[in-house]
Amino acid sequence: CDLRRGGRSRQQGVSRRPSALPRRPCKKQTMASPQQQGYFAAHNVRSAGMGPSSPSDQLHVSLHLMPRAHSMDVDNDPRFSAPTVLSKRLGAFYIISIAAVFFLNLAVGQMFFLMPSINLETYQGIASLVGTLFMCSVFIAHLCAIVVFAQQLYMTYRLETSGPSGFEMAKSFYLNPNVVTMRHVAVKCFLHYGIPVFVASTSCMVFTHMLDHGLFRLAIPVCTLFFAVTFLLVFINQTHTSIFMDKYHMVTAQQAPLNEHMYTYSSRPRAGGWFGNLDI
């Protein structure tokens, strides 16, 4: 290093005075051996998630016949653990899906209870047929709700944790018109149809069971009570829905002027002062 500096200074015609401080010798650059280069390359590939770390991480031969599986990258972003509006909404659907599983099991049990007594020649057999049809429809409605909620919970959380722009992607998936329509239909299948019809079909089961024990006069008021509860549940659902939509439209109407005002101030001006358009 000293020789190079001295030679360069002599070529430029500048005399250099010897320095009293000792010169630090130049470090000799050594090349890594092929074994070391291969080790570092494999280490970088494994740390970046671009390849298998060992033969055991390779896909087994018997699993090549299975459907293709590709997992997203796992990035430890601290924003994933922060609560968001999307996660709070998904928590409500998680509760509905658990309740739908519970009613699904009850519907299957009552279906098999009513099927053996189906007979179109007696009142008991007709009640069993009506109750079985109701329970079949409740089973299908709750099953559709469970499938929709399970798919949307899984895919939304997977998109939200996919990377730095995961929340935006999860938001676009959550607000997709097709996804929104299926989600609203699933909620209506559970709240507006599944629960009231389940109570009505339960009245048919109670009516059949009482006729088996010869309690015809007692079965009529009990079934009437169950049908009254069914209409009460429909009224409760309609009342909650109407109040919710009223409050929702009120909130959107109050936020509209503020959103327009903020959009006006946040938009870029088209003409600026004496200097024209300053694109800064």
C-alpha positions in Angstrom: 0.0 0.0 0.0 2.9 2.4 0.8 4.6 1.7 -2.4 1.5 2.4 -4.4 0.9 5.7 -2.7 4.5 6.7 -3.1 4.5 5.8 -6.7 1.3 7.7 -7.4 2.6 10.8 -5.7 5.9 10.7 -7.6 4.0 10.4 -10.8 2.0 13.5 -10.0 5.1 15.5 -9.1 4.3 15.9 -5.4 6.9 15.1 -2.8 5.7 13.1 0.2 7.3 13.6 3.6 7.9 10.4 5.5 5.3 10.0 8.2 6.4 9.4 11.8 3.4 7.0 12.3 3.9 3.5 11.2 2.1 2.3 8.2 -0.4 -0.5 8.6 0.4 -3.3 6.2 -2.1 -4.2 3.6 -4.2 -7.4 4.2 -3.8 -10.1 1.7 -7.1 -11.2 0.2 -7.4 -14.9 0.3 -9.8 -16.9 -1.8 -12.1 -19.4 0.0 -11.6 -23.0 -0.9 -14.2 -24.8 -3.1 -15.4 -26.7 0.0 -15.9 -23.5 1.9 -17.7 -21.8 -1.0 -20.1 -24.7 -1.3 -20.8 -24.6 2.4 -21.6 -20.9 2.4 -23.7 -21.2 -0.7 -25.8 -24.0 0.9 -26.1 -22.0 4.1 -27.4 -18.9 2.3 -29.9 -21.0 0.4 -31.2 -22.6 3.5 -31.5 -19.4 5.4 -33.4 -17.7 2.6 -35.9 -20.6 2.4 -34.9 -21.3 -1.2 -34.0 -25.0 -0.8 -34.1 -28.0 1.4 -31.8 -28.0 4.4 -31.4 -31.8 4.5 -32.5 -34.8 2.5 -35.4 -35.4 4.9 -36.9 -32.0 3.9 -37.3 -33.2 0.3 -40.8 -34.3 -0.9 -41.3 -38.0 -0.4 -41.8 -40.1 -3.6 -45.2 -41.4 -2.4 -46.4 -37.8 -1.9 -45.8 -36.8 -5.6 -49.2 -38.3 -6.4 -51.0 -36.0 -3.9 -52.3 -32.6 -5.1 -49.7 -29.8 -5.4 -49.0 -28.0 -2.2 -47.3 -24.7 -2.1 -46.9 -22.7 1.2 -46.4 -19.0 1.5 -43.3 -17.5 2.9 -43.2 -17.2 6.7 -42.1 -13.6 7.6 -42.0 -12.6 11.2 -43.6 -9.2 10.8 -44.5 -7.5 14.1 -47.6 -6.1 12.6 -49.1 -9.6 12.4 -49.6 -9.7 16.2 -51.3 -6.2 16.3 -55.1 -6.3 16.5 -56.9 -5.1 13.3 -60.5 -4.5 12.4 -60.4 -7.5 10.1 -59.4 -9.8 12.9 -62.2 -8.5 15.1 -64.8 -9.2 12.4 -63.4 -12.6 11.7 -63.7 -13.4 15.4 -67.5 -12.9 15.2 -67.7 -15.3 12.3 -65.7 -17.8 14.3 -68.3 -17.8 17.0 -71.1 -18.3 14.5 -69.2 -21.2 12.9 -68.9 -22.9 16.3 -72.7 -22.5 17.0 -73.4 -23.8 13.5 -71.5 -27.0 14.2 -73.5 -27.5 17.4 -76.9 -27.1 15.6 -75.6 -29.3 12.8 -75.1 -32.2 15.2 -78.5 -31.7 16.8 -80.2 -31.7 13.3 -78.5 -35.0 12.4 -79.7 -36.6 15.6 -83.3 -35.5 15.2 -83.3 -36.5 11.5 -82.6 -40.1 12.4 -85.1 -40.0 15.2 -88.0 -38.9 12.9 -87.2 -41.0 9.8 -88.4 -44.4 11.2 -91.9 -43.1 11.9 -92.6 -41.6 8.5 -96.1 -42.7 7.2 -98.4 -40.8 4.9 -101.5 -42.4 6.3 -101.4 -41.1 9.9 -101.0 -37.7 11.5 -97.9 -38.9 13.3 -96.3 -40.1 10.1 -97.0 -36.8 8.3 -95.6 -34.8 11.2 -92.5 -37.0 11.1 -92.1 -36.4 7.4 -92.5 -32.6 7.8 -90.0 -32.6 10.7 -87.5 -34.7 8.7 -87.7 -32.3 5.7 -87.2 -29.4 8.0 -84.2 -31.0 9.6 -82.6 -31.8 6.3 -82.9 -28.2 5.2 -81.4 -27.1 8.5 -78.6 -29.5 8.1 -77.8 -28.2 4.6 -78.1 -24.5 5.7 -75.7 -25.0 8.6 -73.3 -27.1 6.6 -73.1 -24.3 3.9 -72.5 -21.7 6.7 -69.7 -23.8 8.2 -68.0 -24.3 4.8 -68.2 -20.6 3.9 -66.9 -19.4 7.3 -64.1 -22.0 7.5 -62.9 -21.1 4.0 -63.0 -17.3 4.6 -61.3 -17.6 8.0 -58.5 -19.7 6.7 -57.9 -17.7 3.5 -58.2 -14.3 5.1 -55.7 -15.1 7.9 -53.4 -16.7 5.4 -53.4 -13.6 3.2 -53.0 -11.3 6.2 -49.8 -13.1 7.3 -48.4 -13.5 3.8 -46.0 -10.5 3.9 -45.8 -6.7 4.3 -48.8 -6.1 2.1 -50.7 -9.0 3.5 -53.4 -6.8 5.2 -54.2 -5.0 2.0 -54.5 -8.3 0.2 -56.7 -9.8 2.9 -58.8 -6.7 2.9 -59.3 -6.9 -0.9 -60.3 -10.6 -0.5 -62.7 -9.8 2.4 -64.4 -7.1 0.4 -64.6 -9.0 -2.9 -68.3 -9.0 -4.0 -68.4 -12.7 -4.4 -66.9 -13.3 -1.0 -69.2 -10.7 0.6 -72.3 -12.3 -1.0 -71.4 -15.8 0.2 -70.7 -14.5 3.7 -74.0 -12.7 4.0 -75.9 -15.7 2.7 -74.1 -17.9 5.3 -75.1 -15.6 8.1 -78.7 -15.6 6.9 -78.7 -19.4 6.6 -77.7 -19.6 10.3 -79.6 -16.8 12.0 -82.6 -16.1 9.8 -83.4 -19.6 8.6 -81.5 -22.3 10.5 -82.5 -21.5 14.1 -86.2 -20.8 13.5 -86.7 -23.8 11.3 -84.8 -25.9 13.8 -87.3 -24.9 16.5 -90.3 -25.7 14.1 -88.9 -29.1 13.3 -88.4 -29.8 17.0 -92.1 -29.2 17.5 -92.7 -32.0 15.0 -90.4 -34.3 16.9 -92.2 -33.5 20.2 -95.6 -34.1 18.5 -94.5 -37.5 17.3 -93.1 -38.5 20.6 -96.3 -37.5 22.5 -98.5 -39.4 20.1 -96.5 -42.5 20.8 -97.5 -42.2 24.5 -101.1 -41.3 23.7 -100.8 -37.6 24.7 -102.7 -36.1 21.8 -104.4 -33.4 23.7 -101.2 -32.3 25.4 -99.2 -32.4 22.1 -101.3 -29.7 20.4 -100.6 -26.9 22.9 -96.9 -27.9 23.1 -96.5 -27.7 19.3 -98.4 -24.5 19.3 -95.9 -23.1 21.8 -93.0 -24.2 19.6 -94.4 -22.5 16.5 -95.0 -19.4 18.5 -91.4 -19.4 19.5 -90.4 -19.9 15.9 -92.3 -16.7 14.9 -90.8 -14.9 17.9 -87.3 -15.8 16.7 -88.1 -14.5 13.2 -89.4 -11.2 14.8 -86.2 -10.9 16.9 -84.0 -11.4 13.9 -85.9 -8.9 11.8 -85.9 -6.3 14.6 -82.2 -6.6 15.1 -81.5 -6.4 11.4 -83.6 -3.3 10.9 -82.0 -1.4 13.9 -78.5 -2.4 12.7 -79.1 -1.2 9.2 -80.6 2.1 10.5 -77.5 2.7 12.7 -75.2 1.6 9.8 -76.7 4.1 7.4 -76.5 6.8 10.1 -72.8 6.2 10.6 -72.0 6.3 6.9 -74.1 9.5 6.5 -72.1 11.2 9.3 -68.8 10.1 7.9 -69.5 11.1 4.3 -68.8 14.9 4.7 -65.6 14.2 6.7 -64.3 11.7 4.1 -65.0 14.2 1.3 -63.3 17.0 3.2 -60.2 14.9 3.9 -60.1 13.6 0.3 -60.1 17.2 -0.9 -57.1 18.2 1.3 -55.2 15.0 0.6 -55.5 15.2 -3.2 -52.7 16.8 -5.1 -53.4 20.3 -6.5 -53.3 20.7 -10.3 -51.9 24.2 -10.4 -49.6 25.8 -8.0 -48.8 29.5 -7.5 -46.4 31.5 -9.8 -44.2 28.6 -10.6 -46.9 26.5 -12.2 -47.2 22.8 -11.4 -44.5 21.8 -8.9 -44.3 18.0 -9.0 -42.4 17.5 -5.7 
